[in-house]
């Protein structure tokens, strides 16, 4: 079986060196229709591509990942990334191909832009409608410039491509900053929630109560807990309660039923089952182990 990865210049065409200012643009139907709307996984060793999908749908393969594209989107594809598409026959849009050295010449003094362009970027229209409209308009402007044969065509192309790729970079950079801000807010919410749980372990508060005290909804609080510690709000509360139960079992003379009552469990059997499930031993076994350990330490303090 032949496992060699297909490597093309333009899809279906043999590899050949490209001039540094090489720019090519074509509609999806120009090439895809002849291949039955299936562009098999392949890679380009000397082309950087900008793929605009304005309507229709596609299954997009990048490496081992397959992504369903059902809304307008724009993809930037650096060299040597294995990718492929299965387009719906009603797909519209354009594919712009540049010599891989072209973006480097445009942004030789902007390494942060080149760093992001060195990664595949998938921008969906829903992420930022206004920015996406600007990107789509610039992609079509590049396409028109290539075929209009107007004076100073290369100057116009360079300007359009620079603005298009800068806007891609700005959107990616802004989204990364927004994600970091969301992470920071989530961490602040979680720390506030943790403190509230510690302060209210002996009170019968609901998840809704805690969410209201934090200043967010119960659904949002659950997302925060899962994003920070990978557990639901209920699991996080139960973990704190059972940690407090362990302290009582270790350092107090309260009976197990009294501890269960103090921690607002109506059913001691449920408390014992939950404790054993989370801690691994029953409350009685935990207390016995803690007592044996304390006696052993007293006998041998060194």
C-alpha contacts under 8 A as a table, 3 or more apart, distances in Angstrom:
res1	aa1	res2	aa2	distance
5	X	41	X	7.92
5	X	42	X	6.32
5	X	43	X	7.62
6	X	41	X	7.24
6	X	42	X	4.75
6	X	43	X	6.44
7	X	14	X	7.77
7	X	15	X	6.99
7	X	42	X	5.67
7	X	43	X	5.00
7	X	44	X	5.62
7	X	45	X	7.03
8	X	11	X	5.56
8	X	12	X	6.35
8	X	13	X	5.76
8	X	14	X	5.35
8	X	15	X	4.97
8	X	42	X	7.17
8	X	43	X	6.42
8	X	44	X	5.36
8	X	45	X	7.44
9	X	12	X	7.71
9	X	13	X	5.73
9	X	14	X	5.74
9	X	15	X	4.38
9	X	16	X	6.27
9	X	44	X	5.94
9	X	45	X	7.43
9	X	46	X	7.06
9	X	47	X	6.87
10	X	13	X	5.42
10	X	14	X	7.62
10	X	15	X	7.79
10	X	44	X	7.76
10	X	97	X	7.84
11	X	39	X	7.79
17	X	46	X	7.24
18	X	22	X	6.16
18	X	46	X	7.21
18	X	99	X	5.89
19	X	22	X	5.26
19	X	99	X	6.74
20	X	99	X	5.70
20	X	100	X	7.69
20	X	101	X	5.70
20	X	102	X	5.75
21	X	98	X	7.54
21	X	99	X	6.54
21	X	101	X	7.99
21	X	102	X	5.99
22	X	98	X	5.64
22	X	99	X	5.21
22	X	102	X	7.57
23	X	96	X	7.18
23	X	97	X	5.75
23	X	98	X	4.64
23	X	99	X	6.73
24	X	96	X	5.66
24	X	97	X	5.04
24	X	98	X	6.47
24	X	146	X	7.59
25	X	94	X	6.83
25	X	95	X	5.59
25	X	96	X	4.35
25	X	97	X	6.22
25	X	142	X	7.80
25	X	143	X	5.65
25	X	146	X	7.36
26	X	30	X	6.41
26	X	31	X	7.84
26	X	94	X	5.64
26	X	95	X	5.54
26	X	96	X	6.75
26	X	143	X	7.33
27	X	30	X	5.37
27	X	31	X	7.56
27	X	92	X	7.30
27	X	93	X	5.87
27	X	94	X	4.38
27	X	95	X	6.30
28	X	31	X	6.09
28	X	32	X	5.73
28	X	33	X	7.78
28	X	91	X	7.16
28	X	92	X	6.24
28	X	93	X	5.84
28	X	94	X	5.55
28	X	95	X	6.64
29	X	32	X	5.15
29	X	33	X	5.14
29	X	91	X	7.72
29	X	92	X	7.45
30	X	33	X	6.51
30	X	34	X	7.70
31	X	34	X	5.86
31	X	35	X	7.07
32	X	35	X	5.26
32	X	36	X	6.41
32	X	37	X	4.63
32	X	38	X	6.59
32	X	39	X	6.82
32	X	87	X	7.92
33	X	36	X	5.14
33	X	37	X	5.15
33	X	89	X	7.65
34	X	37	X	7.27
35	X	38	X	5.71
35	X	39	X	6.85
37	X	85	X	7.98
37	X	86	X	5.96
37	X	87	X	5.15
37	X	88	X	6.75
37	X	89	X	6.45
38	X	84	X	7.91
38	X	85	X	5.96
38	X	86	X	4.53
38	X	87	X	6.29
39	X	84	X	5.31
39	X	85	X	4.96
39	X	86	X	6.17
40	X	83	X	7.76
40	X	84	X	5.01
40	X	85	X	6.51
40	X	86	X	7.85
41	X	61	X	7.17
41	X	82	X	6.07
41	X	83	X	4.84
41	X	84	X	4.05
41	X	85	X	7.37
42	X	81	X	7.97
42	X	82	X	5.26
42	X	83	X	5.54
42	X	84	X	6.29
43	X	79	X	7.03
43	X	80	X	5.25
43	X	81	X	5.57
43	X	82	X	4.80
43	X	83	X	6.33
44	X	47	X	5.56
44	X	48	X	7.74
44	X	79	X	5.37
44	X	80	X	5.42
44	X	81	X	7.31
45	X	79	X	5.24
45	X	80	X	5.27
46	X	79	X	6.13
46	X	99	X	5.99
46	X	100	X	5.15
46	X	101	X	7.99
47	X	78	X	7.25
47	X	79	X	5.80
47	X	97	X	6.14
47	X	98	X	5.46
47	X	99	X	4.83
47	X	100	X	4.72
48	X	76	X	7.53
48	X	77	X	5.85
48	X	78	X	4.87
48	X	79	X	5.68
48	X	97	X	5.74
48	X	98	X	5.11
48	X	99	X	6.17
48	X	100	X	5.01
49	X	75	X	7.95
49	X	76	X	5.76
49	X	77	X	5.01
49	X	78	X	6.61
49	X	95	X	6.91
49	X	96	X	5.55
49	X	97	X	4.46
49	X	98	X	6.20
50	X	74	X	7.04
50	X	75	X	5.72
50	X	76	X	4.61
50	X	77	X	6.35
50	X	95	X	5.80
50	X	96	X	5.01
50	X	97	X	6.48
51	X	74	X	5.56
51	X	75	X	5.00
51	X	76	X	6.39
51	X	77	X	7.84
51	X	93	X	7.70
51	X	94	X	6.13
51	X	95	X	4.55
51	X	96	X	6.38
52	X	72	X	7.74
52	X	73	X	6.11
52	X	74	X	4.50
52	X	75	X	6.55
52	X	93	X	5.22
52	X	94	X	5.26
52	X	95	X	6.24
52	X	136	X	6.91
52	X	139	X	7.41
53	X	56	X	7.50
53	X	72	X	5.37
53	X	73	X	5.36
53	X	74	X	6.22
53	X	91	X	7.04
53	X	92	X	6.02
53	X	93	X	4.64
53	X	94	X	6.88
54	X	71	X	7.65
54	X	72	X	4.59
54	X	73	X	6.65
54	X	91	X	7.44
54	X	92	X	5.59
54	X	93	X	5.20
54	X	136	X	7.98
55	X	71	X	6.94
55	X	72	X	5.79
55	X	90	X	7.41
55	X	91	X	5.42
55	X	92	X	5.30
55	X	93	X	7.20
56	X	70	X	6.92
56	X	71	X	7.64
56	X	72	X	7.99
56	X	87	X	7.68
56	X	88	X	5.99
56	X	89	X	7.56
56	X	90	X	5.28
56	X	91	X	4.07
56	X	92	X	6.50
57	X	68	X	7.76
57	X	69	X	5.56
57	X	70	X	4.75
57	X	71	X	7.03
57	X	87	X	6.03
57	X	88	X	5.39
57	X	90	X	7.88
57	X	91	X	6.27
58	X	68	X	6.20
58	X	69	X	5.10
58	X	70	X	6.73
58	X	85	X	6.41
58	X	86	X	5.38
58	X	87	X	4.32
58	X	88	X	5.99
58	X	91	X	7.95
59	X	66	X	6.64
59	X	67	X	5.77
59	X	68	X	4.74
59	X	69	X	6.02
59	X	85	X	5.62
59	X	86	X	5.08
59	X	87	X	6.61
60	X	66	X	5.54
60	X	67	X	5.05
60	X	68	X	6.24
60	X	69	X	6.90
60	X	83	X	7.38
60	X	84	X	5.99
60	X	85	X	4.71
60	X	86	X	6.70
61	X	64	X	7.01
61	X	65	X	5.66
61	X	66	X	4.35
61	X	67	X	6.29
61	X	82	X	7.96
61	X	83	X	5.18
61	X	84	X	5.01
61	X	85	X	6.13
62	X	65	X	5.29
62	X	66	X	6.38
62	X	81	X	7.25
62	X	82	X	5.88
62	X	83	X	4.46
62	X	84	X	6.81
63	X	81	X	6.98
63	X	82	X	5.18
63	X	83	X	6.14
69	X	72	X	7.69
69	X	73	X	7.60
71	X	124	X	6.88
71	X	125	X	6.78
71	X	126	X	7.84
72	X	124	X	6.16
72	X	125	X	5.41
73	X	122	X	7.07
73	X	123	X	5.46
73	X	124	X	4.25
73	X	125	X	5.46
73	X	132	X	7.79
74	X	122	X	6.02
74	X	123	X	5.17
74	X	124	X	6.52
74	X	132	X	7.99
74	X	135	X	7.98
74	X	136	X	7.79
75	X	120	X	7.18
75	X	121	X	5.57
75	X	122	X	4.62
75	X	123	X	6.25
76	X	117	X	7.30
76	X	120	X	5.58
76	X	121	X	5.19
76	X	122	X	6.76
77	X	81	X	7.13
77	X	119	X	7.45
77	X	120	X	5.04
77	X	121	X	7.01
78	X	81	X	6.45
78	X	100	X	7.69
78	X	117	X	6.84
78	X	118	X	5.67
78	X	119	X	6.44
78	X	120	X	6.12
79	X	100	X	6.90
81	X	120	X	7.96
87	X	91	X	6.47
88	X	91	X	5.60
94	X	139	X	7.61
94	X	140	X	7.53
94	X	143	X	7.75
96	X	139	X	7.68
96	X	143	X	7.60
98	X	101	X	7.95
98	X	102	X	6.30
98	X	103	X	7.97
99	X	102	X	5.35
100	X	103	X	6.61
100	X	104	X	7.47
101	X	104	X	5.13
101	X	105	X	6.27
102	X	105	X	5.18
102	X	106	X	6.35
103	X	106	X	4.97
103	X	107	X	6.11
103	X	114	X	7.39
104	X	107	X	5.29
104	X	108	X	5.32
104	X	114	X	6.88
105	X	108	X	5.42
106	X	158	X	7.76
106	X	162	X	6.59
107	X	110	X	4.95
107	X	111	X	6.98
107	X	113	X	6.89
107	X	114	X	6.59
108	X	111	X	6.69
108	X	114	X	7.91
110	X	113	X	5.56
110	X	114	X	6.68
111	X	114	X	5.02
111	X	115	X	6.04
112	X	115	X	5.04
112	X	116	X	6.57
113	X	116	X	5.40
113	X	117	X	6.21
113	X	166	X	7.20
113	X	169	X	5.97
114	X	117	X	4.93
114	X	118	X	5.96
115	X	118	X	5.15
115	X	119	X	7.08
116	X	119	X	5.42
116	X	120	X	7.97
116	X	121	X	7.96
116	X	169	X	6.53
116	X	172	X	7.89
117	X	120	X	6.93
117	X	121	X	7.52
117	X	165	X	7.97
117	X	169	X	7.42
123	X	127	X	7.05
123	X	132	X	7.76
124	X	127	X	5.58
124	X	128	X	7.74
124	X	132	X	7.58
125	X	128	X	5.98
125	X	129	X	5.31
125	X	132	X	5.43
125	X	133	X	7.86
126	X	129	X	5.75
128	X	131	X	5.54
128	X	132	X	6.05
129	X	132	X	5.13
129	X	133	X	6.22
130	X	133	X	5.19
130	X	134	X	6.46
131	X	134	X	5.07
131	X	135	X	6.24
131	X	167	X	7.54
131	X	171	X	7.61
132	X	135	X	5.00
132	X	136	X	6.10
133	X	136	X	5.13
133	X	137	X	6.08
134	X	137	X	5.12
134	X	138	X	6.19
134	X	164	X	7.98
135	X	138	X	5.19
135	X	139	X	6.20
135	X	164	X	5.75
135	X	167	X	7.13
135	X	168	X	7.59
136	X	139	X	5.09
136	X	140	X	6.30
137	X	140	X	5.23
137	X	141	X	6.13
138	X	141	X	4.85
138	X	142	X	6.26
138	X	160	X	6.05
138	X	161	X	7.49
138	X	163	X	7.72
138	X	164	X	5.90
139	X	142	X	5.21
139	X	143	X	6.42
139	X	160	X	7.86
139	X	161	X	7.84
139	X	164	X	7.15
140	X	143	X	4.90
140	X	144	X	6.14
141	X	144	X	5.10
141	X	145	X	6.07
141	X	160	X	7.10
142	X	145	X	5.17
142	X	146	X	6.34
142	X	157	X	5.86
142	X	160	X	6.30
142	X	161	X	7.07
143	X	146	X	5.40
143	X	147	X	6.82
144	X	147	X	5.42
144	X	148	X	5.87
145	X	148	X	5.24
145	X	149	X	6.82
145	X	150	X	7.21
145	X	153	X	6.35
145	X	156	X	7.34
145	X	157	X	6.65
146	X	149	X	6.63
146	X	153	X	7.28
146	X	157	X	7.72
149	X	153	X	6.66
150	X	153	X	5.67
152	X	155	X	5.36
152	X	156	X	6.48
153	X	156	X	5.20
153	X	157	X	6.12
154	X	157	X	4.92
154	X	158	X	6.01
155	X	158	X	5.19
155	X	159	X	6.29
156	X	159	X	5.10
156	X	160	X	6.15
157	X	160	X	5.14
157	X	161	X	5.97
158	X	161	X	5.24
158	X	162	X	5.94
159	X	162	X	5.18
159	X	163	X	6.22
160	X	163	X	5.25
160	X	164	X	6.03
161	X	164	X	4.99
161	X	165	X	6.05
162	X	165	X	5.38
162	X	166	X	5.97
163	X	166	X	5.08
163	X	167	X	6.06
164	X	167	X	5.27
164	X	168	X	6.39
165	X	168	X	4.93
165	X	169	X	6.22
166	X	169	X	5.00
166	X	170	X	6.11
167	X	170	X	4.95
167	X	171	X	6.12
168	X	171	X	5.30
168	X	172	X	6.26
169	X	172	X	5.20
169	X	173	X	5.94
170	X	173	X	5.01
170	X	174	X	5.91
171	X	174	X	5.10
171	X	175	X	6.10
172	X	175	X	5.19
172	X	176	X	6.19
173	X	176	X	5.17
173	X	177	X	6.29
174	X	177	X	5.07
174	X	178	X	6.08
175	X	178	X	4.91
175	X	179	X	6.02
176	X	179	X	5.08
176	X	180	X	6.24
177	X	180	X	5.10
177	X	181	X	6.21
178	X	181	X	5.00
178	X	182	X	6.14
179	X	182	X	5.01
179	X	183	X	6.14
180	X	183	X	4.98
180	X	184	X	6.17
181	X	184	X	5.04
181	X	185	X	6.17
182	X	185	X	5.06
182	X	186	X	6.01
183	X	186	X	5.02
183	X	187	X	6.15
184	X	187	X	5.10
184	X	188	X	6.25
185	X	188	X	5.01
185	X	189	X	6.13
186	X	189	X	5.04
186	X	190	X	6.07
186	X	224	X	5.49
186	X	227	X	7.87
186	X	228	X	7.45
187	X	190	X	5.04
187	X	191	X	6.13
187	X	224	X	7.67
187	X	228	X	6.84
188	X	191	X	5.24
188	X	192	X	6.19
189	X	192	X	5.15
189	X	193	X	6.10
189	X	214	X	6.57
189	X	221	X	7.84
189	X	224	X	7.32
190	X	193	X	4.92
190	X	194	X	6.05
190	X	221	X	7.92
190	X	224	X	6.52
190	X	225	X	6.53
190	X	228	X	7.46
191	X	194	X	5.01
191	X	195	X	6.27
192	X	195	X	5.23
192	X	196	X	6.26
192	X	214	X	6.60
193	X	196	X	5.06
193	X	197	X	6.17
193	X	210	X	6.90
193	X	211	X	7.91
193	X	214	X	6.36
194	X	197	X	5.16
194	X	198	X	6.32
195	X	198	X	5.12
195	X	199	X	6.23
196	X	199	X	5.08
196	X	200	X	6.06
196	X	210	X	7.29
197	X	200	X	5.14
197	X	201	X	5.74
197	X	210	X	7.84
197	X	237	X	6.77
197	X	240	X	7.36
198	X	201	X	5.63
198	X	240	X	7.33
200	X	203	X	5.10
200	X	204	X	7.82
200	X	205	X	7.43
201	X	204	X	7.70
201	X	240	X	7.86
201	X	241	X	6.38
201	X	263	X	6.73
202	X	262	X	6.26
202	X	263	X	5.38
202	X	264	X	6.84
203	X	263	X	7.73
203	X	264	X	7.31
204	X	264	X	6.35
205	X	209	X	5.86
205	X	210	X	7.00
206	X	209	X	5.01
206	X	210	X	6.51
207	X	210	X	5.15
207	X	211	X	6.16
207	X	218	X	6.41
207	X	233	X	7.14
207	X	234	X	7.25
208	X	211	X	5.03
208	X	212	X	6.08
208	X	217	X	7.29
208	X	218	X	5.38
209	X	212	X	5.22
209	X	213	X	6.29
210	X	213	X	5.08
210	X	214	X	6.24
210	X	218	X	7.95
211	X	214	X	5.11
211	X	215	X	6.07
211	X	216	X	5.34
211	X	217	X	5.45
211	X	218	X	5.13
211	X	221	X	6.05
212	X	215	X	4.93
212	X	216	X	5.93
212	X	217	X	6.63
212	X	218	X	7.73
213	X	216	X	7.87
216	X	220	X	6.21
216	X	221	X	6.56
217	X	220	X	5.10
217	X	221	X	6.18
218	X	221	X	5.02
218	X	222	X	6.21
219	X	222	X	5.15
219	X	223	X	6.42
220	X	223	X	5.06
220	X	224	X	6.21
221	X	224	X	4.97
221	X	225	X	6.25
221	X	233	X	6.81
222	X	225	X	5.21
222	X	226	X	6.26
222	X	232	X	5.51
222	X	233	X	5.01
223	X	226	X	5.16
223	X	227	X	6.05
223	X	232	X	7.64
224	X	227	X	5.16
224	X	228	X	6.16
225	X	228	X	5.31
225	X	229	X	5.78
225	X	230	X	6.48
225	X	231	X	5.84
225	X	232	X	5.75
225	X	233	X	5.81
225	X	236	X	7.41
226	X	229	X	5.57
226	X	230	X	4.01
226	X	231	X	4.71
226	X	232	X	5.57
226	X	233	X	7.74
227	X	230	X	5.74
231	X	235	X	5.92
231	X	236	X	6.27
232	X	235	X	5.15
232	X	236	X	6.20
233	X	236	X	5.10
233	X	237	X	6.25
234	X	237	X	5.17
234	X	238	X	6.09
235	X	238	X	5.05
235	X	239	X	6.02
236	X	239	X	5.16
236	X	240	X	6.46
237	X	240	X	5.23
237	X	241	X	6.24
238	X	241	X	4.99
238	X	242	X	6.05
239	X	242	X	5.26
239	X	243	X	6.18
239	X	278	X	7.86
240	X	243	X	5.11
240	X	244	X	6.34
241	X	244	X	5.09
241	X	245	X	6.20
241	X	263	X	7.01
242	X	245	X	4.72
242	X	246	X	6.18
242	X	275	X	6.52
243	X	246	X	5.10
243	X	247	X	6.52
244	X	247	X	5.07
244	X	248	X	6.40
245	X	248	X	5.11
245	X	249	X	6.15
245	X	259	X	6.73
245	X	260	X	7.93
245	X	263	X	7.63
246	X	249	X	5.03
246	X	250	X	6.05
246	X	283	X	7.93
246	X	286	X	7.76
247	X	250	X	5.11
247	X	251	X	5.80
247	X	252	X	7.64
248	X	251	X	5.34
248	X	252	X	5.02
248	X	253	X	7.72
248	X	254	X	7.12
248	X	259	X	6.93
249	X	252	X	5.99
249	X	253	X	7.45
249	X	254	X	7.38
249	X	256	X	7.52
249	X	259	X	7.87
249	X	283	X	7.36
249	X	286	X	7.48
249	X	287	X	5.44
250	X	287	X	6.03
250	X	290	X	5.96
250	X	291	X	7.35
254	X	258	X	5.82
254	X	259	X	6.17
255	X	258	X	5.08
255	X	259	X	6.23
256	X	259	X	5.09
256	X	260	X	6.09
256	X	268	X	7.95
256	X	283	X	7.03
256	X	284	X	7.45
257	X	260	X	4.96
257	X	261	X	6.18
257	X	268	X	6.02
258	X	261	X	5.01
258	X	262	X	6.07
259	X	262	X	4.99
259	X	263	X	6.21
260	X	263	X	5.32
260	X	264	X	6.44
260	X	265	X	5.27
260	X	266	X	7.63
260	X	267	X	7.74
260	X	268	X	5.88
260	X	271	X	6.35
261	X	264	X	5.07
261	X	265	X	5.47
261	X	266	X	6.70
261	X	268	X	7.81
262	X	265	X	7.61
265	X	268	X	6.55
265	X	270	X	7.66
265	X	271	X	6.30
267	X	270	X	5.34
267	X	271	X	6.44
268	X	271	X	4.91
268	X	272	X	6.12
269	X	272	X	5.11
269	X	273	X	6.16
270	X	273	X	5.09
270	X	274	X	6.03
271	X	274	X	5.23
271	X	275	X	6.00
272	X	275	X	5.06
272	X	276	X	6.13
272	X	282	X	6.05
272	X	283	X	6.22
273	X	276	X	5.24
273	X	277	X	6.09
273	X	282	X	7.36
274	X	277	X	5.07
274	X	278	X	6.17
275	X	278	X	5.33
275	X	279	X	5.68
275	X	280	X	7.46
275	X	281	X	7.28
275	X	282	X	6.23
275	X	283	X	6.56
276	X	279	X	5.25
276	X	280	X	4.80
276	X	281	X	4.57
276	X	282	X	4.56
276	X	283	X	7.05
277	X	280	X	5.64
277	X	281	X	7.51
279	X	282	X	7.75
281	X	285	X	5.94
281	X	286	X	6.10
282	X	285	X	5.18
282	X	286	X	6.12
283	X	286	X	5.03
283	X	287	X	6.20
284	X	287	X	5.19
284	X	288	X	6.20
285	X	288	X	5.04
285	X	289	X	6.09
286	X	289	X	5.19
286	X	290	X	6.14
287	X	290	X	5.05
287	X	291	X	6.06
288	X	291	X	5.09
288	X	292	X	6.18
289	X	292	X	5.18
289	X	293	X	6.18
290	X	293	X	5.12
290	X	294	X	6.18
291	X	294	X	5.08
291	X	295	X	6.19
292	X	295	X	5.16
292	X	296	X	6.09
293	X	296	X	5.08
293	X	297	X	6.26
294	X	297	X	5.17
294	X	298	X	6.37
295	X	298	X	5.15
295	X	299	X	6.34
296	X	299	X	5.17
296	X	300	X	6.18
297	X	300	X	5.06
297	X	301	X	5.10
297	X	302	X	7.98
298	X	301	X	5.44
